[in-house]
Amino acid sequence: MKLIVAADKKWGIGKNGGLLANLPTDMAYFKEHTSGKVVIMGRKTLESLPGKKGLPGRTNYVLTSNKNYEAENCTVLNSEEELWEALKKHDSDDVFLIGGAAIYNNYYRFCDKLYVTKIDADLGADTFIKNFDEDKDYEIISESEAVTENGLIFRFTEYKKK
Ligand SMILES: NC(=O)c1ccc[n+]([C@@H]2O[C@H](COP(=O)([O-])OP(=O)(O)OC[C@H]3O[C@@H](n4cnc5c(N)ncnc54)[C@H](OP(=O)(O)O)[C@@H]3O)[C@@H](O)[C@H]2O)c1
């Protein structure tokens, strides 16, 4: 399993239920990595997407405790047990955690690769993930050149489980 996220220098990932920044190059990077794959998200992240629908061109799973929850283009999972059961159907290399913090923080340990877009700014987030640089089980294996967009500098960083 893999994880893909954009985080600011404090490991903030969201504010007021939405993303911290509009970075089209990062969106393209996200799409390139997840197209044709399986994505796992929390209910709040799903509800932040356009039309509150699953992402096109991907197999979408949404976690919620609400047993009556329905969302277009999504399979609803009501527990961690249901998540592991559903994932038996897929090659784990094809599965991406796509947020939000509840999902990343609880399940990142199951990922062997982390794709982190590191934004070099403090964007005043209210939602944070674990600082992967402080997790001794992960190491950086590549970092792109800096990209500048909409006044922000960011780098595509890949971590691998040791
Ligand atoms: N920067 C990025 O790359 C990125 C990516 C994605 C999201 N985000 C941001 O992250 C923020 C949302 O993160 P969040 O942590 O508040 O919410 P979230 O992780 O998107 O969703 C949390 C919800 O998921 C459900 N859930 C989680 N674990 C579950 C489990 N084991 N069993 C059943 N349901 C489970 C619960 O839904 P119920 O309450 O319905 O039970 C929970 O309230 C937003 O600001 C969003 O824009 C950022």
The ligand as an SDF file (V2000), in Angstrom:
LIG
                    3D

 48 52  0  0  0  0  0  0  0  0999 V2000
   -3.1050   17.7570    1.6370 N   0  0  0  0  0  0  0  0  0  0  0  0
   -3.5900   16.5980    1.2200 C   0  0  0  0  0  0  0  0  0  0  0  0
   -2.9250   15.8920    0.4580 O   0  0  0  0  0  0  0  0  0  0  0  0
   -4.9360   16.1600    1.6820 C   0  0  0  0  0  0  0  0  0  0  0  0
   -5.4920   14.9610    1.2250 C   0  0  0  0  0  0  0  0  0  0  0  0
   -6.7400   14.5790    1.7000 C   0  0  0  0  0  0  0  0  0  0  0  0
   -7.4210   15.3820    2.6060 C   0  0  0  0  0  0  0  0  0  0  0  0
   -6.8660   16.5310    3.0290 N   0  0  0  0  0  0  0  0  0  0  0  0
   -7.5440   17.3940    3.9980 C   0  0  0  0  0  0  0  0  0  0  0  0
   -7.7050   16.6810    5.2290 O   0  0  0  0  0  0  0  0  0  0  0  0
   -8.8580   17.2190    5.8990 C   0  0  0  0  0  0  0  0  0  0  0  0
   -9.7750   16.0680    6.2920 C   0  0  0  0  0  0  0  0  0  0  0  0
   -9.0840   15.1890    7.1840 O   0  0  0  0  0  0  0  0  0  0  0  0
   -9.7950   14.5980    8.4850 P   0  0  0  0  0  0  0  0  0  0  0  0
   -8.7690   13.8580    9.2700 O   0  0  0  0  0  0  0  0  0  0  0  0
  -10.5230   15.7120    9.1700 O   0  0  0  0  0  0  0  0  0  0  0  0
  -10.9320   13.6430    7.8890 O   0  0  0  0  0  0  0  0  0  0  0  0
  -10.8840   12.3020    6.9670 P   0  0  0  0  0  0  0  0  0  0  0  0
   -9.7200   11.4590    7.3620 O   0  0  0  0  0  0  0  0  0  0  0  0
  -11.0190   12.6850    5.5450 O   0  0  0  0  0  0  0  0  0  0  0  0
  -12.2660   11.6110    7.3890 O   0  0  0  0  0  0  0  0  0  0  0  0
  -12.4700   11.2360    8.7290 C   0  0  0  0  0  0  0  0  0  0  0  0
  -13.7100   10.3750    8.7790 C   0  0  0  0  0  0  0  0  0  0  0  0
  -13.4450    9.1120    8.1750 O   0  0  0  0  0  0  0  0  0  0  0  0
  -14.2150    8.1260    8.8140 C   0  0  0  0  0  0  0  0  0  0  0  0
  -13.3200    7.0870    9.3370 N   0  0  0  0  0  0  0  0  0  0  0  0
  -11.9910    7.1510    9.5640 C   0  0  0  0  0  0  0  0  0  0  0  0
  -11.5110    5.9820   10.0180 N   0  0  0  0  0  0  0  0  0  0  0  0
  -12.5680    5.1330   10.0690 C   0  0  0  0  0  0  0  0  0  0  0  0
  -12.7340    3.7640   10.4470 C   0  0  0  0  0  0  0  0  0  0  0  0
  -11.6980    3.0060   10.8540 N   0  0  0  0  0  0  0  0  0  0  0  0
  -13.9800    3.2250   10.3970 N   0  0  0  0  0  0  0  0  0  0  0  0
  -15.0440    3.9560    9.9640 C   0  0  0  0  0  0  0  0  0  0  0  0
  -14.9460    5.2610    9.5800 N   0  0  0  0  0  0  0  0  0  0  0  0
  -13.7290    5.8260    9.6490 C   0  0  0  0  0  0  0  0  0  0  0  0
  -15.0350    8.8190    9.9060 C   0  0  0  0  0  0  0  0  0  0  0  0
  -16.2410    9.2000    9.2540 O   0  0  0  0  0  0  0  0  0  0  0  0
  -17.6610    9.3980   10.0120 P   0  0  0  0  0  0  0  0  0  0  0  0
  -17.4980   10.6400   10.8420 O   0  0  0  0  0  0  0  0  0  0  0  0
  -18.6380    9.5530    8.9060 O   0  0  0  0  0  0  0  0  0  0  0  0
  -17.8680    8.1570   10.8490 O   0  0  0  0  0  0  0  0  0  0  0  0
  -14.1770   10.0460   10.1890 C   0  0  0  0  0  0  0  0  0  0  0  0
  -14.9000   11.1240   10.7670 O   0  0  0  0  0  0  0  0  0  0  0  0
   -9.5030   18.2000    4.9460 C   0  0  0  0  0  0  0  0  0  0  0  0
   -9.0900   19.5180    5.2650 O   0  0  0  0  0  0  0  0  0  0  0  0
   -8.9580   17.7770    3.5890 C   0  0  0  0  0  0  0  0  0  0  0  0
   -8.9390   18.8230    2.6340 O   0  0  0  0  0  0  0  0  0  0  0  0
   -5.6470   16.9350    2.5860 C   0  0  0  0  0  0  0  0  0  0  0  0
  1  2  1  0
  2  3  2  0
  2  4  1  0
  4  5  1  0
  4 48  2  0
  5  6  2  0
  6  7  1  0
  7  8  2  0
  8  9  1  0
  8 48  1  0
  9 10  1  0
  9 46  1  0
 10 11  1  0
 11 12  1  0
 11 44  1  0
 12 13  1  0
 13 14  1  0
 14 15  2  0
 14 16  1  0
 14 17  1  0
 17 18  1  0
 18 19  2  0
 18 20  1  0
 18 21  1  0
 21 22  1  0
 22 23  1  0
 23 24  1  0
 23 42  1  0
 24 25  1  0
 25 26  1  0
 25 36  1  0
 26 27  1  0
 26 35  1  0
 27 28  2  0
 28 29  1  0
 29 30  1  0
 29 35  2  0
 30 31  1  0
 30 32  2  0
 32 33  1  0
 33 34  2  0
 34 35  1  0
 36 37  1  0
 36 42  1  0
 37 38  1  0
 38 39  2  0
 38 40  1  0
 38 41  1  0
 42 43  1  0
 44 45  1  0
 44 46  1  0
 46 47  1  0
M  CHG  2   8   1  16  -1
M  END
$$$$
